[in-house]
Amino acid sequence: MSEIDCMEKTSLADAAMRLEKAVSHLETAVQRRMDADRSLNALQDDLQRLGEDRSQLAVSLDESQARASRLEEANKDVSRRLVSAMETIRSVLDAHGG
């Protein structure tokens, strides 16, 4: 085997090793990218669920605030009626010497 043949085989072997190393790096990069894409998709799903939860909580809060307002109005009405009833009772008692 001549020196040129040995050099060509060495160059070919070196090129094959470099190619194998480059392919390995490429596979690793592709795997990292796929993992990152899966993570991004999971985060987007979480974000969508959080948005839906937020919407549901906002509706629930609005309903609770409306109910609290109705209860407050009812409380004020009952309070006015009680004051009126007490004043009526006092005036009846005063009129009858009670």
C-alpha positions in Angstrom: 0.0 0.0 0.0 1.4 3.3 -1.0 1.8 6.4 1.2 -0.9 8.2 -0.9 -3.4 5.3 -0.3 -2.7 5.5 3.5 -3.2 9.2 3.5 -6.4 8.9 1.5 -7.7 6.2 4.0 -6.7 8.4 6.9 -8.4 11.5 5.4 -11.5 9.4 4.6 -11.6 8.0 8.2 -11.1 11.5 9.6 -13.9 12.8 7.4 -16.2 9.9 8.5 -15.5 10.6 12.1 -16.2 14.4 11.7 -19.4 13.5 9.9 -20.4 11.1 12.6 -19.7 13.8 15.2 -21.6 16.4 13.3 -24.6 14.1 12.9 -24.4 13.4 16.7 -24.4 17.1 17.5 -27.3 17.6 15.1 -29.3 14.8 16.7 -28.7 16.3 20.1 -29.8 19.8 18.9 -32.9 18.3 17.3 -33.8 16.5 20.6 -33.3 19.7 22.6 -35.5 21.6 20.2 -38.2 18.9 20.4 -38.0 19.1 24.2 -38.3 22.9 24.1 -41.3 22.7 21.8 -43.0 20.2 24.1 -42.3 22.6 27.1 -43.6 25.5 25.1 -46.7 23.6 24.2 -47.2 22.6 27.8 -46.8 26.3 28.9 -49.3 27.4 26.3 -51.8 24.8 27.5 -51.3 26.0 31.1 -51.7 29.6 30.1 -54.9 28.8 28.3 -56.3 26.9 31.3 -55.3 29.8 33.6 -57.2 32.2 31.2 -60.3 30.0 31.4 -60.0 29.8 35.2 -59.7 33.5 35.4 -62.8 34.0 33.3 -64.8 31.6 35.4 -63.5 33.4 38.6 -64.5 36.8 37.1 -68.0 35.6 36.4 -68.3 34.1 39.9 -67.0 37.3 41.4 -69.5 39.4 39.5 -72.3 37.1 40.6 -71.1 37.4 44.2 -70.9 41.1 44.1 -74.4 41.4 42.6 -75.7 39.1 45.4 -73.9 41.2 48.0 -75.5 44.3 46.6 -79.0 42.8 46.7 -78.4 41.6 50.3 -77.2 45.1 51.3 -80.3 46.7 49.8 -82.5 44.2 51.6 -80.7 44.9 54.8 -81.2 48.6 54.4 -84.9 48.0 53.7 -85.4 45.8 56.8 -83.5 48.4 58.9 -85.8 51.2 57.7 -88.9 49.1 58.4 -87.7 48.2 61.9 -87.0 51.9 62.7 -90.5 52.8 61.3 -92.1 50.0 63.4 -90.3 51.1 66.5 -91.4 54.7 66.0 -95.0 53.5 65.5 -94.9 51.5 68.7 -93.5 54.4 70.6 -96.1 56.8 69.3 -98.9 54.3 70.2 -97.4 53.8 73.7 -97.1 57.5 74.2 -100.7 58.1 73.0 -102.1 55.5 75.4 -100.0 56.5 78.3 -97.8 53.4 78.1 
